[in-house]
């Protein structure tokens, strides 16, 4: 399957998980489970993409996890770039599912959680940081 098509599929499928999280107050456990199933599906896609990349040839010249230039070389491959994108989709969704699961215990209202989820969707670590700050502020 062409990489562009895999990109579109992954980028669309992940929206099902985020929609479930946005609708979490309706049936929180079921919505968290839905999001986590989508994340698991994306994890399977990631493994398939990376497995395919490893099986079809050597890494680009200079590819390494040890230097910034090595990372740049690694992601010069469209297959590796797609793998990285799917990695982000899966992990950000998983973090969002944790935020939704944790919010009732942390007494974070859903309207405020939605802001954290949007930021987690768009800029994962920034959204997680916002959630952790909101959670800490709600404890006081």
KEMARRO-240073 format. One record per atom (N, C-alpha, C): residue number from 1; x, y, z. Coordinates in nm, 4 decimals. Atoms other than C-alpha are relative to their C-alpha. Layout:
! KEMARRO-240073
node n = NUM, east = X, north = Y, up = Z .
...
END
This chain:
! KEMARRO-240073
node n = 1, east = 0.0863, north = -0.1178, up = 0.0000 .
node n = 1, east = 0.0000, north = 0.0000, up = 0.0000 .
node n = 1, east = 0.0908, north = 0.1239, up = 0.0000 .
node n = 2, east = -0.0831, north = -0.1212, up = 0.0049 .
node n = 2, east = 0.1420, north = 0.3446, up = -0.0843 .
node n = 2, east = 0.0063, north = 0.0709, up = 0.1355 .
node n = 3, east = -0.0200, north = -0.0676, up = -0.1282 .
node n = 3, east = 0.2838, north = 0.5411, up = 0.2087 .
node n = 3, east = -0.0987, north = 0.1137, up = 0.0214 .
node n = 4, east = 0.0964, north = -0.1102, up = -0.0137 .
node n = 4, east = 0.0575, north = 0.8396, up = 0.1383 .
node n = 4, east = -0.1372, north = -0.0503, up = 0.0425 .
node n = 5, east = 0.1289, north = 0.0578, up = -0.0382 .
node n = 5, east = -0.2469, north = 0.6164, up = 0.1687 .
node n = 5, east = 0.0032, north = -0.0469, up = 0.1456 .
node n = 6, east = -0.0144, north = 0.0415, up = -0.1401 .
node n = 6, east = -0.1190, north = 0.4659, up = 0.4964 .
node n = 6, east = -0.0036, north = 0.1214, up = 0.0930 .
node n = 7, east = 0.0017, north = -0.1245, up = -0.0774 .
node n = 7, east = -0.0620, north = 0.8197, up = 0.6242 .
node n = 7, east = -0.1437, north = 0.0490, up = 0.0184 .
node n = 8, east = 0.1401, north = -0.0466, up = -0.0081 .
node n = 8, east = -0.4217, north = 0.9193, up = 0.5411 .
node n = 8, east = -0.0834, north = -0.0906, up = 0.0891 .
node n = 9, east = 0.0772, north = 0.0942, up = -0.0825 .
node n = 9, east = -0.5617, north = 0.6037, up = 0.7016 .
node n = 9, east = 0.0309, north = 0.0218, up = 0.1473 .
node n = 10, east = -0.0379, north = -0.0174, up = -0.1408 .
node n = 10, east = -0.3647, north = 0.6467, up = 1.0251 .
node n = 10, east = -0.0506, north = 0.1337, up = 0.0535 .
node n = 11, east = 0.0413, north = -0.1340, up = -0.0438 .
node n = 11, east = -0.4438, north = 1.0192, up = 1.0420 .
node n = 11, east = -0.1515, north = 0.0117, up = 0.0139 .
node n = 12, east = 0.1460, north = 0.0013, up = -0.0113 .
node n = 12, east = -0.8148, north = 0.9442, up = 1.0003 .
node n = 12, east = -0.0451, north = -0.0904, up = 0.1140 .
node n = 13, east = 0.0384, north = 0.0957, up = -0.1043 .
node n = 13, east = -0.8385, north = 0.6401, up = 1.2282 .
node n = 13, east = 0.0202, north = 0.0594, up = 0.1389 .
node n = 14, east = -0.0277, north = -0.0559, up = -0.1318 .
node n = 14, east = -0.6824, north = 0.8302, up = 1.5180 .
node n = 14, east = -0.1111, north = 0.0945, up = 0.0453 .
node n = 15, east = 0.1088, north = -0.0919, up = -0.0358 .
node n = 15, east = -0.9716, north = 1.0777, up = 1.5046 .
node n = 15, east = -0.1143, north = -0.0707, up = 0.0721 .
node n = 16, east = 0.1026, north = 0.0783, up = -0.0715 .
node n = 16, east = -1.2077, north = 0.8005, up = 1.6195 .
node n = 16, east = 0.0330, north = -0.0026, up = 0.1491 .
node n = 17, east = -0.0417, north = 0.0028, up = -0.1404 .
node n = 17, east = -1.0065, north = 0.7716, up = 1.9402 .
node n = 17, east = -0.0153, north = 0.1347, up = 0.0672 .
node n = 18, east = 0.0124, north = -0.1338, up = -0.0594 .
node n = 18, east = -0.9945, north = 1.1471, up = 1.9980 .
node n = 18, east = -0.1458, north = 0.0404, up = 0.0176 .
node n = 19, east = 0.1427, north = -0.0286, up = -0.0136 .
node n = 19, east = -1.3680, north = 1.1775, up = 1.9352 .
node n = 19, east = -0.0566, north = -0.0736, up = 0.1214 .
node n = 20, east = 0.0454, north = 0.0757, up = -0.1174 .
node n = 20, east = -1.4293, north = 0.9037, up = 2.1919 .
node n = 20, east = 0.0404, north = 0.0715, up = 0.1285 .
node n = 21, east = -0.0449, north = -0.0702, up = -0.1208 .
node n = 21, east = -1.2217, north = 1.0968, up = 2.4461 .
node n = 21, east = -0.0784, north = 0.1287, up = 0.0222 .
node n = 22, east = 0.0788, north = -0.1228, up = -0.0127 .
node n = 22, east = -1.4098, north = 1.4181, up = 2.3743 .
node n = 22, east = -0.1397, north = -0.0300, up = 0.0541 .
node n = 23, east = 0.1343, north = 0.0401, up = -0.0438 .
node n = 23, east = -1.7365, north = 1.2311, up = 2.4389 .
node n = 23, east = 0.0026, north = -0.0812, up = 0.1289 .
node n = 24, east = -0.0180, north = 0.0854, up = -0.1173 .
node n = 24, east = -1.6049, north = 1.0602, up = 2.7522 .
node n = 24, east = -0.1068, north = 0.0127, up = 0.1078 .
node n = 25, east = 0.1001, north = -0.0046, up = -0.1067 .
node n = 25, east = -1.8666, north = 1.1948, up = 2.9956 .
node n = 25, east = -0.1213, north = -0.0891, up = -0.0255 .
node n = 26, east = 0.1143, north = 0.0860, up = 0.0287 .
node n = 26, east = -2.1272, north = 0.9835, up = 2.8163 .
node n = 26, east = 0.0177, north = -0.1390, up = 0.0611 .
node n = 27, east = -0.0322, north = 0.1325, up = -0.0543 .
node n = 27, east = -1.9619, north = 0.6507, up = 2.9101 .
node n = 27, east = 0.1514, north = -0.0095, up = 0.0099 .
node n = 28, east = -0.1450, north = -0.0148, up = -0.0115 .
node n = 28, east = -1.6104, north = 0.7171, up = 3.0334 .
node n = 28, east = 0.0773, north = -0.1299, up = -0.0202 .
node n = 29, east = -0.0805, north = 0.1211, up = 0.0201 .
node n = 29, east = -1.4817, north = 0.3564, up = 3.0638 .
node n = 29, east = -0.0033, north = -0.0512, up = -0.1445 .
node n = 30, east = 0.0108, north = 0.0480, up = 0.1384 .
node n = 30, east = -1.6120, north = 0.2603, up = 2.7183 .
node n = 30, east = 0.0759, north = 0.0913, up = -0.0954 .
node n = 31, east = -0.0688, north = -0.0943, up = 0.0881 .
node n = 31, east = -1.4716, north = 0.5752, up = 2.5589 .
node n = 31, east = 0.1515, north = -0.0112, up = 0.0144 .
node n = 32, east = -0.1439, north = 0.0194, up = -0.0223 .
node n = 32, east = -1.1285, north = 0.5278, up = 2.7188 .
node n = 32, east = 0.0452, north = -0.1295, up = -0.0668 .
node n = 33, east = -0.0332, north = 0.1273, up = 0.0640 .
node n = 33, east = -1.1292, north = 0.1652, up = 2.6019 .
node n = 33, east = 0.0036, north = 0.0148, up = -0.1519 .
node n = 34, east = 0.0015, north = -0.0226, up = 0.1448 .
node n = 34, east = -1.2225, north = 0.2737, up = 2.2490 .
node n = 34, east = 0.1274, north = 0.0702, up = -0.0440 .
node n = 35, east = -0.1215, north = -0.0739, up = 0.0355 .
node n = 35, east = -0.9377, north = 0.5246, up = 2.2394 .
node n = 35, east = 0.1229, north = -0.0890, up = 0.0115 .
node n = 36, east = -0.1168, north = 0.0869, up = -0.0185 .
node n = 36, east = -0.6939, north = 0.2658, up = 2.3715 .
node n = 36, east = 0.0053, north = -0.1102, up = -0.1046 .
node n = 37, east = 0.0008, north = 0.0978, up = 0.1095 .
node n = 37, east = -0.8042, north = 0.0111, up = 2.1121 .
node n = 37, east = 0.0518, north = 0.0631, up = -0.1289 .
node n = 38, east = -0.0514, north = -0.0706, up = 0.1183 .
node n = 38, east = -0.7408, north = 0.2690, up = 1.8401 .
node n = 38, east = 0.1510, north = 0.0185, up = 0.0139 .
node n = 39, east = -0.1441, north = -0.0160, up = -0.0222 .
node n = 39, east = -0.3994, north = 0.3416, up = 1.9956 .
node n = 39, east = 0.0724, north = -0.1327, up = -0.0229 .
node n = 40, east = -0.0612, north = 0.1320, up = 0.0201 .
node n = 40, east = -0.3235, north = -0.0326, up = 1.9990 .
node n = 40, east = 0.0050, north = -0.0356, up = -0.1485 .
node n = 41, east = 0.0015, north = 0.0223, up = 0.1449 .
node n = 41, east = -0.4244, north = -0.0571, up = 1.6333 .
node n = 41, east = 0.1123, north = 0.0795, up = -0.0667 .
node n = 42, east = -0.1085, north = -0.0818, up = 0.0529 .
node n = 42, east = -0.1873, north = 0.2288, up = 1.5549 .
node n = 42, east = 0.1368, north = -0.0584, up = 0.0369 .
node n = 43, east = -0.1255, north = 0.0653, up = -0.0399 .
node n = 43, east = 0.0863, north = 0.0507, up = 1.7519 .
node n = 43, east = 0.0309, north = -0.1175, up = -0.0929 .
node n = 44, east = -0.0192, north = 0.1098, up = 0.0954 .
node n = 44, east = 0.0342, north = -0.2529, up = 1.5292 .
node n = 44, east = 0.0441, north = 0.0512, up = -0.1353 .
node n = 45, east = -0.0411, north = -0.0619, up = 0.1253 .
node n = 45, east = 0.0604, north = -0.0303, up = 1.2243 .
node n = 45, east = 0.1442, north = 0.0466, up = 0.0053 .
node n = 46, east = -0.1378, north = -0.0449, up = -0.0193 .
node n = 46, east = 0.3804, north = 0.1184, up = 1.3614 .
node n = 46, east = 0.0972, north = -0.1167, up = -0.0122 .
node n = 47, east = -0.0870, north = 0.1177, up = 0.0052 .
node n = 47, east = 0.5334, north = -0.2251, up = 1.4130 .
node n = 47, east = 0.0115, north = -0.0516, up = -0.1431 .
node n = 48, east = -0.0022, north = 0.0461, up = 0.1397 .
node n = 48, east = 0.4358, north = -0.3240, up = 1.0582 .
node n = 48, east = 0.0854, north = 0.0919, up = -0.0870 .
node n = 49, east = -0.0770, north = -0.0966, up = 0.0791 .
node n = 49, east = 0.5853, north = -0.0061, up = 0.9106 .
node n = 49, east = 0.1494, north = -0.0145, up = 0.0281 .
node n = 50, east = -0.1415, north = 0.0133, up = -0.0366 .
node n = 50, east = 0.9113, north = -0.0394, up = 1.1032 .
node n = 50, east = 0.0546, north = -0.1347, up = -0.0466 .
node n = 51, east = -0.0425, north = 0.1319, up = 0.0474 .
node n = 51, east = 0.9290, north = -0.4118, up = 1.0263 .
node n = 51, east = 0.0246, north = -0.0008, up = -0.1497 .
node n = 52, east = -0.0160, north = -0.0093, up = 0.1461 .
node n = 52, east = 0.8805, north = -0.3404, up = 0.6571 .
node n = 52, east = 0.1271, north = 0.0777, up = -0.0347 .
node n = 53, east = -0.1189, north = -0.0813, up = 0.0268 .
node n = 53, east = 1.1483, north = -0.0706, up = 0.6654 .
node n = 53, east = 0.1275, north = -0.0793, up = 0.0267 .
node n = 54, east = -0.1194, north = 0.0786, up = -0.0340 .
node n = 54, east = 1.3972, north = -0.3039, up = 0.8342 .
node n = 54, east = 0.0217, north = -0.1145, up = -0.0981 .
node n = 55, east = -0.0102, north = 0.1154, up = 0.0894 .
node n = 55, east = 1.3199, north = -0.5889, up = 0.5961 .
node n = 55, east = 0.0356, north = 0.0384, up = -0.1435 .
node n = 56, east = -0.0171, north = -0.0371, up = 0.1403 .
node n = 56, east = 1.3480, north = -0.3892, up = 0.2751 .
node n = 56, east = 0.1321, north = 0.0696, up = -0.0295 .
node n = 57, east = -0.1290, north = -0.0601, up = 0.0330 .
node n = 57, east = 1.6899, north = -0.2381, up = 0.3103 .
node n = 57, east = 0.0664, north = 0.0650, up = 0.1190 .
node n = 58, east = -0.0736, north = -0.0621, up = -0.1096 .
node n = 58, east = 1.9533, north = -0.0701, up = 0.5178 .
node n = 58, east = -0.0533, north = 0.1395, up = 0.0318 .
node n = 59, east = 0.0373, north = -0.1355, up = -0.0397 .
node n = 59, east = 1.8942, north = 0.2515, up = 0.7076 .
node n = 59, east = 0.0776, north = 0.0992, up = -0.0863 .
node n = 60, east = -0.0741, north = -0.1008, up = 0.0764 .
node n = 60, east = 1.9930, north = 0.5713, up = 0.5289 .
node n = 60, east = 0.1403, north = 0.0224, up = 0.0588 .
node n = 61, east = -0.1370, north = -0.0259, up = -0.0433 .
node n = 61, east = 2.3612, north = 0.6577, up = 0.5487 .
node n = 61, east = 0.0019, north = 0.1034, up = 0.1125 .
node n = 62, east = -0.0129, north = -0.0921, up = -0.1130 .
node n = 62, east = 2.4463, north = 0.8207, up = 0.8808 .
node n = 62, east = -0.1132, north = -0.0069, up = 0.0993 .
node n = 63, east = 0.1139, north = 0.0102, up = -0.0914 .
node n = 63, east = 2.1194, north = 0.7176, up = 1.0477 .
node n = 63, east = 0.0462, north = -0.0491, up = 0.1368 .
node n = 64, east = -0.0407, north = 0.0341, up = -0.1359 .
node n = 64, east = 2.1592, north = 0.7006, up = 1.4251 .
node n = 64, east = -0.0948, north = 0.0685, up = 0.0979 .
node n = 65, east = 0.0769, north = -0.0633, up = -0.1068 .
node n = 65, east = 1.9734, north = 0.7724, up = 1.7474 .
node n = 65, east = 0.0912, north = 0.0795, up = 0.0937 .
node n = 66, east = -0.0977, north = -0.0587, up = -0.0908 .
node n = 66, east = 2.2903, north = 0.9179, up = 1.9001 .
node n = 66, east = 0.0285, north = 0.1488, up = -0.0249 .
node n = 67, east = -0.0251, north = -0.1409, up = 0.0306 .
node n = 67, east = 2.3095, north = 1.2570, up = 1.7264 .
node n = 67, east = -0.1210, north = 0.0585, up = -0.0714 .
node n = 68, east = 0.1094, north = -0.0660, up = 0.0697 .
node n = 68, east = 2.0683, north = 1.5114, up = 1.5868 .
node n = 68, east = 0.0125, north = -0.0212, up = -0.1507 .
node n = 69, east = -0.0199, north = 0.0276, up = 0.1430 .
node n = 69, east = 2.2216, north = 1.4682, up = 1.2412 .
node n = 69, east = -0.0383, north = -0.1443, up = -0.0333 .
node n = 70, east = 0.0377, north = 0.1400, up = 0.0208 .
node n = 70, east = 2.1735, north = 1.0914, up = 1.2779 .
node n = 70, east = -0.1511, north = -0.0174, up = -0.0061 .
node n = 71, east = 0.1473, north = 0.0037, up = 0.0009 .
node n = 71, east = 1.8045, north = 1.1415, up = 1.3571 .
node n = 71, east = -0.0516, north = 0.0598, up = -0.1305 .
node n = 72, east = 0.0415, north = -0.0631, up = 0.1259 .
node n = 72, east = 1.7715, north = 1.3770, up = 1.0589 .
node n = 72, east = 0.0208, north = -0.0967, up = -0.1160 .
node n = 73, east = -0.0266, north = 0.0972, up = 0.1061 .
node n = 73, east = 1.9291, north = 1.1115, up = 0.8380 .
node n = 73, east = -0.1024, north = -0.1133, up = 0.0053 .
node n = 74, east = 0.0973, north = 0.1085, up = -0.0156 .
node n = 74, east = 1.7003, north = 0.8421, up = 0.9792 .
node n = 74, east = -0.1349, north = 0.0399, up = -0.0584 .
node n = 75, east = 0.1311, north = -0.0442, up = 0.0465 .
node n = 75, east = 1.3893, north = 1.0478, up = 0.9048 .
node n = 75, east = 0.0012, north = 0.0545, up = -0.1431 .
node n = 76, east = -0.0026, north = -0.0365, up = 0.1421 .
node n = 76, east = 1.5063, north = 1.1278, up = 0.5520 .
node n = 76, east = -0.0707, north = -0.1057, up = -0.0841 .
node n = 77, east = 0.0774, north = 0.1060, up = 0.0654 .
node n = 77, east = 1.3360, north = 0.7993, up = 0.4617 .
node n = 77, east = -0.1489, north = 0.0261, up = 0.0232 .
node n = 78, east = 0.1458, north = -0.0215, up = -0.0140 .
node n = 78, east = 0.9627, north = 0.8453, up = 0.3930 .
node n = 78, east = -0.0642, north = -0.1082, up = 0.0864 .
node n = 79, east = 0.0553, north = 0.1077, up = -0.0823 .
node n = 79, east = 0.8954, north = 0.5066, up = 0.5538 .
node n = 79, east = 0.0264, north = 0.0277, up = 0.1479 .
node n = 80, east = -0.0321, north = -0.0334, up = -0.1393 .
node n = 80, east = 1.0764, north = 0.6104, up = 0.8736 .
node n = 80, east = -0.0812, north = 0.1198, up = 0.0464 .
node n = 81, east = 0.0800, north = -0.1177, up = -0.0344 .
node n = 81, east = 0.8956, north = 0.9437, up = 0.8667 .
node n = 81, east = -0.1444, north = -0.0402, up = 0.0311 .
node n = 82, east = 0.1350, north = 0.0499, up = -0.0269 .
node n = 82, east = 0.5598, north = 0.7640, up = 0.8439 .
node n = 82, east = -0.0032, north = -0.0753, up = 0.1331 .
node n = 83, east = -0.0074, north = 0.0712, up = -0.1280 .
node n = 83, east = 0.6652, north = 0.5350, up = 1.1283 .
node n = 83, east = 0.0033, north = 0.0968, up = 0.1169 .
node n = 84, east = -0.0057, north = -0.1010, up = -0.1055 .
node n = 84, east = 0.7522, north = 0.8393, up = 1.3381 .
node n = 84, east = -0.1340, north = 0.0677, up = 0.0221 .
node n = 85, east = 0.1324, north = -0.0636, up = -0.0098 .
node n = 85, east = 0.4159, north = 0.9994, up = 1.2607 .
node n = 85, east = -0.0986, north = -0.0918, up = 0.0724 .
node n = 86, east = 0.0919, north = 0.0953, up = -0.0638 .
node n = 86, east = 0.2232, north = 0.6859, up = 1.3590 .
node n = 86, east = 0.0370, north = -0.0165, up = 0.1474 .
node n = 87, east = -0.0480, north = 0.0053, up = -0.1381 .
node n = 87, east = 0.4361, north = 0.6663, up = 1.6743 .
node n = 87, east = -0.0605, north = 0.1153, up = 0.0797 .
node n = 88, east = 0.0582, north = -0.1162, up = -0.0679 .
node n = 88, east = 0.3257, north = 1.0190, up = 1.7684 .
node n = 88, east = -0.1509, north = -0.0135, up = 0.0160 .
node n = 89, east = 0.1457, north = 0.0161, up = -0.0086 .
node n = 89, east = -0.0383, north = 0.9455, up = 1.6881 .
node n = 89, east = -0.0381, north = -0.0956, up = 0.1117 .
node n = 90, east = 0.0329, north = 0.1022, up = -0.1000 .
node n = 90, east = -0.0424, north = 0.6334, up = 1.9064 .
node n = 90, east = 0.0293, north = 0.0490, up = 0.1415 .
node n = 91, east = -0.0373, north = -0.0404, up = -0.1356 .
node n = 91, east = 0.1412, north = 0.7798, up = 2.2048 .
node n = 91, east = -0.0810, north = 0.1197, up = 0.0480 .
node n = 92, east = 0.0811, north = -0.1149, up = -0.0426 .
node n = 92, east = -0.0440, north = 1.1117, up = 2.2089 .
node n = 92, east = -0.1426, north = -0.0440, up = 0.0354 .
node n = 93, east = 0.1342, north = 0.0505, up = -0.0303 .
node n = 93, east = -0.3764, north = 0.9261, up = 2.1961 .
node n = 93, east = -0.0003, north = -0.0755, up = 0.1317 .
node n = 94, east = -0.0079, north = 0.0743, up = -0.1266 .
node n = 94, east = -0.2670, north = 0.6963, up = 2.4794 .
node n = 94, east = 0.0085, north = 0.0976, up = 0.1172 .
node n = 95, east = -0.0101, north = -0.1012, up = -0.1061 .
node n = 95, east = -0.1677, north = 0.9995, up = 2.6888 .
node n = 95, east = -0.1356, north = 0.0672, up = 0.0208 .
node n = 96, east = 0.1335, north = -0.0588, up = -0.0115 .
node n = 96, east = -0.5045, north = 1.1582, up = 2.6126 .
node n = 96, east = -0.0965, north = -0.0926, up = 0.0724 .
node n = 97, east = 0.0894, north = 0.0950, up = -0.0680 .
node n = 97, east = -0.6812, north = 0.8406, up = 2.7262 .
node n = 97, east = 0.0308, north = -0.0043, up = 0.1497 .
node n = 98, east = -0.0364, north = -0.0040, up = -0.1420 .
node n = 98, east = -0.4878, north = 0.8535, up = 3.0537 .
node n = 98, east = -0.0562, north = 0.1262, up = 0.0649 .
node n = 99, east = 0.0544, north = -0.1245, up = -0.0541 .
node n = 99, east = -0.5877, north = 1.2172, up = 3.1032 .
node n = 99, east = -0.1497, north = -0.0139, up = 0.0271 .
node n = 100, east = 0.1449, north = 0.0177, up = -0.0158 .
node n = 100, east = -0.9548, north = 1.1273, up = 3.0518 .
node n = 100, east = -0.0296, north = -0.0959, up = 0.1150 .
node n = 101, east = 0.0206, north = 0.0972, up = -0.1084 .
node n = 101, east = -0.9300, north = 0.8280, up = 3.2859 .
node n = 101, east = 0.0305, north = 0.0625, up = 0.1358 .
node n = 102, east = -0.0461, north = -0.0589, up = -0.1250 .
node n = 102, east = -0.7521, north = 1.0333, up = 3.5533 .
node n = 102, east = -0.0826, north = 0.1212, up = 0.0439 .
node n = 103, east = 0.0674, north = -0.1270, up = -0.0285 .
node n = 103, east = -0.9638, north = 1.3499, up = 3.5321 .
node n = 103, east = -0.1034, north = -0.0057, up = 0.1132 .
node n = 104, east = 0.0966, north = -0.0003, up = -0.1112 .
node n = 104, east = -1.2502, north = 1.2428, up = 3.7636 .
node n = 104, east = 0.0676, north = -0.0052, up = 0.1375 .
node n = 105, east = -0.0728, north = 0.0079, up = -0.1285 .
node n = 105, east = -1.0053, north = 1.1482, up = 4.0433 .
node n = 105, east = 0.0678, north = 0.1330, up = 0.0324 .
node n = 106, east = -0.0702, north = -0.1266, up = -0.0188 .
node n = 106, east = -0.8205, north = 1.4752, up = 3.9906 .
node n = 106, east = -0.0959, north = 0.1186, up = 0.0085 .
node n = 107, east = 0.1040, north = -0.1034, up = -0.0046 .
node n = 107, east = -1.1494, north = 1.6697, up = 3.9910 .
node n = 107, east = 0.0211, north = 0.1072, up = -0.1070 .
node n = 108, east = -0.0156, north = -0.0912, up = 0.1146 .
node n = 108, east = -1.0726, north = 1.8225, up = 3.6495 .
node n = 108, east = -0.1302, north = -0.0052, up = -0.0790 .
node n = 109, east = 0.1261, north = 0.0002, up = 0.0752 .
node n = 109, east = -1.4005, north = 1.9291, up = 3.4853 .
node n = 109, east = 0.0258, north = -0.0262, up = -0.1486 .
node n = 110, east = -0.0199, north = 0.0424, up = 0.1386 .
node n = 110, east = -1.4530, north = 1.8007, up = 3.1333 .
node n = 110, east = 0.0285, north = 0.1174, up = -0.0929 .
node n = 111, east = -0.0258, north = -0.1145, up = 0.0882 .
node n = 111, east = -1.4600, north = 2.1473, up = 2.9745 .
node n = 111, east = 0.1473, north = 0.0402, up = 0.0051 .
node n = 112, east = -0.1414, north = -0.0326, up = -0.0148 .
node n = 112, east = -1.1101, north = 2.2107, up = 3.1135 .
node n = 112, east = 0.0875, north = -0.1121, up = -0.0573 .
node n = 113, east = -0.0699, north = 0.1150, up = 0.0575 .
node n = 113, east = -0.9971, north = 1.8605, up = 3.0177 .
node n = 113, east = 0.0033, north = 0.0099, up = -0.1523 .
node n = 114, east = 0.0038, north = -0.0128, up = 0.1467 .
node n = 114, east = -1.1059, north = 1.9302, up = 2.6582 .
node n = 114, east = 0.1112, north = 0.0904, up = -0.0523 .
node n = 115, east = -0.1093, north = -0.0887, up = 0.0403 .
node n = 115, east = -0.8553, north = 2.2153, up = 2.6396 .
node n = 115, east = 0.1320, north = -0.0763, up = 0.0035 .
node n = 116, east = -0.1216, north = 0.0815, up = -0.0110 .
node n = 116, east = -0.5820, north = 1.9791, up = 2.7583 .
node n = 116, east = 0.0066, north = -0.1022, up = -0.1126 .
node n = 117, east = 0.0024, north = 0.1007, up = 0.1066 .
node n = 117, east = -0.6915, north = 1.7147, up = 2.5081 .
node n = 117, east = 0.0336, north = 0.0598, up = -0.1358 .
node n = 118, east = -0.0316, north = -0.0653, up = 0.1284 .
node n = 118, east = -0.6799, north = 1.9574, up = 2.2153 .
node n = 118, east = 0.1500, north = 0.0253, up = -0.0086 .
node n = 119, east = -0.1437, north = -0.0265, up = 0.0015 .
node n = 119, east = -0.3284, north = 2.0589, up = 2.3129 .
node n = 119, east = 0.0803, north = -0.1300, up = -0.0061 .
node n = 120, east = -0.0677, north = 0.1295, up = 0.0082 .
node n = 120, east = -0.2272, north = 1.6942, up = 2.3645 .
node n = 120, east = -0.0055, north = -0.0535, up = -0.1424 .
node n = 121, east = 0.0153, north = 0.0429, up = 0.1390 .
node n = 121, east = -0.3610, north = 1.6148, up = 2.0173 .
node n = 121, east = 0.0949, north = 0.0763, up = -0.0917 .
node n = 122, east = -0.0801, north = -0.0841, up = 0.0893 .
node n = 122, east = -0.1745, north = 1.9050, up = 1.8573 .
node n = 122, east = 0.1481, north = 0.0036, up = 0.0349 .
node n = 123, east = -0.1394, north = -0.0149, up = -0.0452 .
node n = 123, east = 0.1453, north = 1.9148, up = 2.0657 .
node n = 123, east = 0.0195, north = -0.0815, up = 0.1267 .
node n = 124, east = 0.0007, north = 0.0958, up = -0.1096 .
node n = 124, east = 0.1566, north = 1.6054, up = 2.2889 .
node n = 124, east = 0.0573, north = 0.0430, up = 0.1332 .
node n = 125, east = -0.0564, north = -0.0331, up = -0.1304 .
node n = 125, east = 0.4009, north = 1.7027, up = 2.5652 .
node n = 125, east = -0.0550, north = 0.1299, up = 0.0591 .
node n = 126, east = 0.0568, north = -0.1247, up = -0.0513 .
node n = 126, east = 0.2574, north = 2.0556, up = 2.5922 .
node n = 126, east = -0.1382, north = -0.0251, up = 0.0604 .
node n = 127, east = 0.1312, north = 0.0342, up = -0.0538 .
node n = 127, east = -0.0917, north = 1.9102, up = 2.6424 .
node n = 127, east = 0.0102, north = -0.0769, up = 0.1303 .
node n = 128, east = -0.0212, north = 0.0751, up = -0.1247 .
node n = 128, east = 0.0340, north = 1.6658, up = 2.9034 .
node n = 128, east = 0.0442, north = 0.0945, up = 0.1112 .
node n = 129, east = -0.0450, north = -0.0963, up = -0.1013 .
node n = 129, east = 0.2141, north = 1.9464, up = 3.0846 .
node n = 129, east = -0.1168, north = 0.0841, up = 0.0493 .
node n = 130, east = 0.1161, north = -0.0785, up = -0.0412 .
node n = 130, east = -0.1019, north = 2.1579, up = 3.0835 .
node n = 130, east = -0.0907, north = -0.0831, up = 0.0911 .
node n = 131, east = 0.0848, north = 0.0845, up = -0.0839 .
node n = 131, east = -0.3027, north = 1.8643, up = 3.2205 .
node n = 131, east = 0.0601, north = -0.0155, up = 0.1395 .
node n = 132, east = -0.0654, north = 0.0179, up = -0.1302 .
node n = 132, east = -0.0467, north = 1.8056, up = 3.4973 .
node n = 132, east = -0.0077, north = 0.1275, up = 0.0831 .
node n = 133, east = 0.0124, north = -0.1268, up = -0.0722 .
node n = 133, east = -0.0544, north = 2.1758, up = 3.5891 .
node n = 133, east = -0.1430, north = 0.0226, up = 0.0486 .
node n = 134, east = 0.1411, north = -0.0125, up = -0.0396 .
node n = 134, east = -0.4356, north = 2.1818, up = 3.5925 .
node n = 134, east = -0.0302, north = -0.0951, up = 0.1143 .
node n = 135, east = 0.0214, north = 0.1000, up = -0.1057 .
node n = 135, east = -0.4391, north = 1.8652, up = 3.8014 .
node n = 135, east = 0.0596, north = 0.0464, up = 0.1311 .
node n = 136, east = -0.0639, north = -0.0500, up = -0.1218 .
node n = 136, east = -0.1944, north = 2.0163, up = 4.0497 .
node n = 136, east = -0.0772, north = 0.1183, up = 0.0588 .
node n = 137, east = 0.0767, north = -0.1168, up = -0.0471 .
node n = 137, east = -0.3946, north = 2.3401, up = 4.0699 .
node n = 137, east = -0.1332, north = -0.0431, up = 0.0613 .
node n = 138, east = 0.1298, north = 0.0456, up = -0.0531 .
node n = 138, east = -0.7183, north = 2.1469, up = 4.1316 .
node n = 138, east = 0.0172, north = -0.0658, up = 0.1371 .
node n = 139, east = -0.0246, north = 0.0626, up = -0.1305 .
node n = 139, east = -0.5573, north = 1.9709, up = 4.4299 .
node n = 139, east = 0.0027, north = 0.1028, up = 0.1133 .
node n = 140, east = -0.0132, north = -0.1037, up = -0.1041 .
node n = 140, east = -0.5085, north = 2.3005, up = 4.6125 .
node n = 140, east = -0.1325, north = 0.0446, up = 0.0532 .
END
